[in-house]
Amino acid sequence: MCGIIGYTGPLEAKRILLEGLSGLEYRGYDSAGIAFFDTDSQIRLVRQVGKVEALKEACGRIAADSHCGIGHTRWATHGGVTAENAHPHQAGRVTLIHNGIIENYHQLTEEYHLAEKLCSQTDSEVAAWVLDALYEGDPLDAVRQLTKKLEGTYGFCILFADRPGEIYAVRRISPLVASYTHSGALIASDLTALLPYTQKYFVVPEQSIVRLTPYKVQAYDQETFEKLQPEIMRVNWNMDAAMKNGFPHFMLKEIHEQPEAMKNTVLPRLSKGLPDFSDDRIPDALFAECSQIHVIACGTAMHAGMVAKSIMEPLLRIPVTVTIASEFRYQQPLIDSSTLAIVISQSGETIDTLAAMELAEDLGAKTLSIVNVKGSTIARESQYVLYTHAGPEIAVASTKAYTVQLAALYMIACRMALVRGIYSREEAAAFFGEFLDVIPAMEAMLQKQEEMKAVVSHLIQSPDAFFIGRGLDYAFSLEGALKLKEISYIHAEAYAAGELKHGTIALISENVPVIAIATQDRIFSKAMSNVREVKARGAFVILLTREGAPVDKSLADVHITIPPVRDIFTVFPIAVALQLIAYYASVGKNLDVDQPRNLAKSVTVE
Ligand code: M6R
């Protein structure tokens, strides 16, 4: 979950590391540090609790020039948030940064008699001391030996005191990407840190050790030390995509980018008005031959799966199971070779999702991932991948990634209905024609943001909020509640509206905000009965319906309408409304919208 950057080359390394860390801060933001070779080829270390700004200030006081160094932003796993626990860690001749978890660090501490030596409580420092003990002047050999000792996951960047100008890197599961550019050699946990210098990169292969010098980046096979030629990839994002571009927060920018992201994801895959995955090399047989679907994901991506279930099951008439990835692994899931596992992840690095996907594959499922980050682990390791084209999502709260994941899922649903003979070509084209109306509907909701802003003055007075809906509206509510709680810290829960009176309604009292979503014609009157029940108990009702819905005005304290798209597509404009409500609630409470407390963008630890 931590952010990693390394640089060696002709430019001033401190500046590159600090700028890189600012761009990577969304990966972790409790502390940060850098280590670099100074002009006397001595390694200097600066670590600071807090955000990268604090580290920049501390580094500003250091005059030393540098051309090679490593930097890290931390999301604490082992040990509290202190300067000693911040990376880099130094152990004898070794200085390193680490992303991941070393599971056997207790055993290694004993085996190498490290208890007296350790200055921090981290597993990473243990790895540094073990590496120092193994180092006899050959970095490749020492790193190879280290990997044999470690259990767990890691992405390491390492400086050896007697190898100025060189950085060594190795990884297992935790992501690392590297590039050689005219400005020198770079390595990072995340593509966004490379973007100011290059759009070309390679994913550090597992089972390899990478050496960066000012003139080259070379990957070596971990066993034979033969030179490897990893596949060079090109990202189509540019720096603008990773900047706020005039918006006060990344989240607001990303909410506004959604119509464009939808077009980028959907339009290149339309052929004669039908979804077509030939360019993604996803064969129709994958959709024709499965007898059940398992959706595996975490957080917002899992909520996209919940919507997919509500769409796919009635349309395709096959079971669609949605499982939280961290639970999937321990549930002995019913999977066989006729199962299609759809694995959803913005980052493509969420470790629970990755592990669950590996299990599904071991059990015989075919795996299709829906991923935003090109070349990420889940994308590479799934049998088929459908990339969403949302561009980099920097705010910790996921917004545009969610709606493009949904777009991909609706496309899959439509293609499956076609190849399974449920839809004729005309019916599939009609479905998709109507689907495209969601893009202007999302644009229309962005025009209404003042309405969402107005709602929050009441919302932020309350410690709790409830989201209610039935059917598909319930699936949307789950995401609305997650968005609100993660960035406004208001305790928010989503309930199937009909379930309230089985317990939860006890929590509804005078002025408690209830966000009621009622966009489904078939169950509209039932949903309104549930609204009536909470209103009767004094709730402050924020009601979201389609324009023209027959609403009894006395039930809603605030009534927000979405354009009249077909009921199975209402999630798109509703998502925009709920994201804006959460955004303005966070702004209204003066909180850190883009980097909420305790969270990190990409969850690469279990
Ligand atoms: O990168 P992923 O899509 O796999 O991430 C999954 C979740 O960690 C993520 O959606 C998380 O729930 C977001 N913070 C929600 O806004």
Boltz pocket constraint, residues with backbone or C-beta under 6 A from the ligand:
constraints:
  - pocket:
      binder: B
      contacts: [[A, 298], [A, 299], [A, 300], [A, 301], [A, 344], [A, 345], [A, 346], [A, 347], [A, 348], [A, 349], [A, 350], [A, 353], [A, 396], [A, 397], [A, 398], [A, 399], [A, 482], [A, 483], [A, 486], [A, 600], [A, 601], [A, 602], [A, 603]]
      max_distance: 6.0
